[in-house]
Amino acid sequence: MSASRDSLVLGRVIGDVVDQFSPAVALRVSYNGRRILNGADLRPSAVSARPRVEVGGTDLRQSYTLVMVDPDAPNPSNPTLREYLHWLVTDIPGTTDVNYGREILCYESPRPPAGIHRVVFVLFQQMARGAVDRPPLLRHNFCTRNFALDHDLGAPVATAFFTCQPEGGTGGRRHVIRP
């Protein structure tokens, strides 16, 4: 098992958000020019602007959908709004970045009220362009698994995550994960 996959298991991304899958495409997420590593701890001020998200692949004709969720909303010990949908971009051509896709739901920066939250990016390969054509009715209680089923997206092809807590916050659940 790779270090990246280990971090997804240790961070409970695999289990809480997605099932086991085989990564097939590179996914690079960076804020303010700084690439995030799985499990990195970022503060709300560092993630206020939408990130640069680069999608790998080998074919510009292949399309991808990206979801960004917080499975710990509003509080990791009582996640009654699990999963909170922060961003949804579809029809992203392979070998490009999200700027070439279609933003279905605009980026909302994570601002956790309490505790350490995981913020998860999940990338799906679409069977056809236009597979996702309208946003969900609500951002809260989104389910990545059901979304994938409803839109025939199959298993994820890549994921990435970071943790985020209030600006002055300390303590709580912490996974120090190194590649």
C-alpha positions as CSV (number, residue, x, y, z in Angstrom):
1,M,0.0,0.0,0.0
2,S,1.4,3.4,-0.9
3,A,2.0,6.2,1.6
4,S,-0.8,8.2,0.0
5,R,-3.2,5.3,0.4
6,D,-2.1,4.8,4.0
7,S,-2.8,8.4,4.8
8,L,-6.3,8.1,3.4
9,V,-6.9,5.1,5.6
10,L,-5.4,6.7,8.7
11,G,-7.3,9.9,8.1
12,R,-10.5,7.8,7.7
13,V,-11.2,9.3,4.3
14,I,-11.4,5.7,3.1
15,G,-14.4,4.6,5.2
16,D,-16.0,7.9,6.1
17,V,-16.2,9.4,2.6
18,V,-15.2,6.8,0.0
19,D,-14.8,3.1,-0.2
20,Q,-11.5,1.4,-1.1
21,F,-10.5,2.3,-4.7
22,S,-7.5,2.2,-7.0
23,P,-6.0,5.6,-7.7
24,A,-5.7,6.0,-11.5
25,V,-5.1,9.7,-12.1
26,A,-2.8,12.3,-10.5
27,L,-4.6,15.0,-8.5
28,R,-2.6,18.0,-7.3
29,V,-4.2,20.6,-5.0
30,S,-2.4,23.8,-4.0
31,Y,-3.3,26.9,-2.1
32,N,-1.3,30.1,-2.7
33,G,1.3,28.1,-4.7
34,R,1.8,25.6,-1.9
35,R,0.9,22.0,-2.7
36,I,-1.0,20.2,0.0
37,L,0.1,16.8,1.2
38,N,-2.5,14.4,2.7
39,G,-3.2,15.3,6.3
40,A,-1.6,18.7,6.2
41,D,-3.0,21.2,8.7
42,L,-4.2,24.4,7.1
43,R,-6.0,27.4,8.8
44,P,-9.1,29.1,7.3
45,S,-7.0,32.1,6.3
46,A,-4.8,29.9,4.1
47,V,-7.8,28.3,2.3
48,S,-10.0,31.4,1.8
49,A,-9.4,31.6,-1.9
50,R,-10.2,28.6,-4.1
51,P,-7.3,26.3,-4.7
52,R,-5.5,25.4,-7.9
53,V,-6.5,21.8,-8.7
54,E,-4.6,20.0,-11.5
55,V,-6.0,16.8,-13.0
56,G,-3.7,14.3,-14.5
57,G,-4.7,11.7,-17.1
58,T,-3.5,11.1,-20.6
59,D,-6.5,12.3,-22.7
60,L,-7.9,15.8,-23.0
61,R,-11.1,14.3,-24.2
62,Q,-11.7,12.5,-20.9
63,S,-13.9,14.5,-18.4
64,Y,-13.7,14.5,-14.6
65,T,-15.9,15.7,-11.7
66,L,-14.4,17.1,-8.5
67,V,-16.2,17.3,-5.2
68,M,-14.8,18.9,-2.1
69,V,-16.5,17.9,1.2
70,D,-16.2,18.2,5.0
71,P,-17.2,15.0,6.6
72,D,-16.8,16.5,10.1
73,A,-19.4,19.4,9.9
74,P,-20.3,21.1,12.1
75,N,-18.2,19.4,14.8
76,P,-16.0,16.2,14.5
77,S,-17.6,14.7,17.6
78,N,-21.1,15.3,16.3
79,P,-21.1,15.6,12.5
80,T,-24.8,16.1,12.0
81,L,-24.2,18.0,8.7
82,R,-21.9,15.3,7.3
83,E,-20.8,15.7,4.5
84,Y,-20.8,19.5,3.9
85,L,-20.3,20.2,0.2
86,H,-17.8,23.0,-0.3
87,W,-17.3,22.8,-4.1
88,L,-18.4,21.0,-7.2
89,V,-16.8,21.2,-10.6
90,T,-17.6,19.0,-13.5
91,D,-16.5,18.4,-17.2
92,I,-12.9,19.0,-16.3
93,P,-10.8,17.8,-19.2
94,G,-7.9,15.4,-18.4
95,T,-4.4,16.9,-18.3
96,T,-5.8,20.4,-17.3
97,D,-7.0,22.1,-14.1
98,V,-10.5,22.9,-12.7
99,N,-10.5,26.3,-14.5
100,Y,-11.3,24.4,-17.7
101,G,-14.2,22.6,-16.1
102,R,-17.8,23.8,-15.3
103,E,-18.3,25.1,-11.8
104,I,-21.7,23.6,-10.7
105,L,-21.4,24.9,-7.1
106,C,-19.1,27.7,-6.3
107,Y,-16.2,27.4,-3.9
108,E,-17.0,28.0,-0.3
109,S,-13.9,28.2,1.9
110,P,-13.8,25.9,5.0
111,R,-14.4,27.8,8.3
112,P,-14.8,25.2,10.9
113,P,-16.5,26.5,14.1
114,A,-14.9,24.0,16.4
115,G,-12.5,21.0,16.3
116,I,-10.2,19.7,13.6
117,H,-12.1,19.0,10.3
118,R,-11.0,16.9,7.3
119,V,-11.5,18.6,4.0
120,V,-11.6,16.0,1.2
121,F,-11.2,16.4,-2.6
122,V,-12.6,13.4,-4.5
123,L,-12.1,13.1,-8.3
124,F,-14.3,10.9,-10.5
125,Q,-14.0,10.0,-14.1
126,Q,-17.2,10.8,-16.0
127,M,-18.6,8.4,-18.6
128,A,-19.7,11.4,-20.7
129,R,-19.5,15.2,-20.6
130,G,-22.6,16.7,-19.0
131,A,-23.1,13.8,-16.6
132,V,-23.6,16.3,-13.8
133,D,-25.8,19.1,-14.9
134,R,-27.2,20.8,-11.8
135,P,-26.2,21.4,-8.2
136,P,-27.6,19.5,-5.2
137,L,-30.4,21.3,-3.4
138,L,-28.4,21.7,-0.2
139,R,-24.7,21.8,0.7
140,H,-25.2,20.0,4.0
141,N,-25.8,16.2,4.3
142,F,-24.3,15.6,0.9
143,C,-23.2,12.0,0.3
144,T,-20.3,11.5,-2.0
145,R,-21.1,7.8,-2.5
146,N,-24.7,8.5,-3.4
147,F,-23.7,11.3,-5.7
148,A,-21.4,9.0,-7.6
149,L,-24.2,6.4,-7.9
150,D,-26.8,8.9,-9.0
151,H,-24.5,10.2,-11.8
152,D,-22.9,6.9,-12.9
153,L,-19.5,8.0,-11.9
154,G,-18.2,4.8,-10.4
155,A,-15.3,4.6,-8.0
156,P,-13.1,7.7,-7.4
157,V,-9.9,7.9,-9.5
158,A,-8.1,10.1,-7.0
159,T,-8.5,11.8,-3.6
160,A,-6.6,14.3,-1.5
161,F,-7.3,15.9,1.9
162,F,-6.2,18.3,4.5
163,T,-7.3,19.2,8.0
164,C,-8.6,22.6,9.0
165,Q,-9.5,24.1,12.4
166,P,-10.4,27.6,13.7
167,E,-7.6,30.1,13.4
168,G,-6.7,30.0,17.1
169,G,-7.6,26.3,17.6
170,T,-5.3,23.7,19.0
171,G,-5.7,20.1,20.0
172,G,-8.3,17.5,19.1
173,R,-7.8,14.7,16.6
174,R,-4.6,15.0,14.7
175,H,-3.1,12.6,12.2
176,V,0.5,13.4,11.3
177,I,1.0,11.8,8.0
178,R,4.2,11.9,6.0
179,P,4.6,10.4,2.5
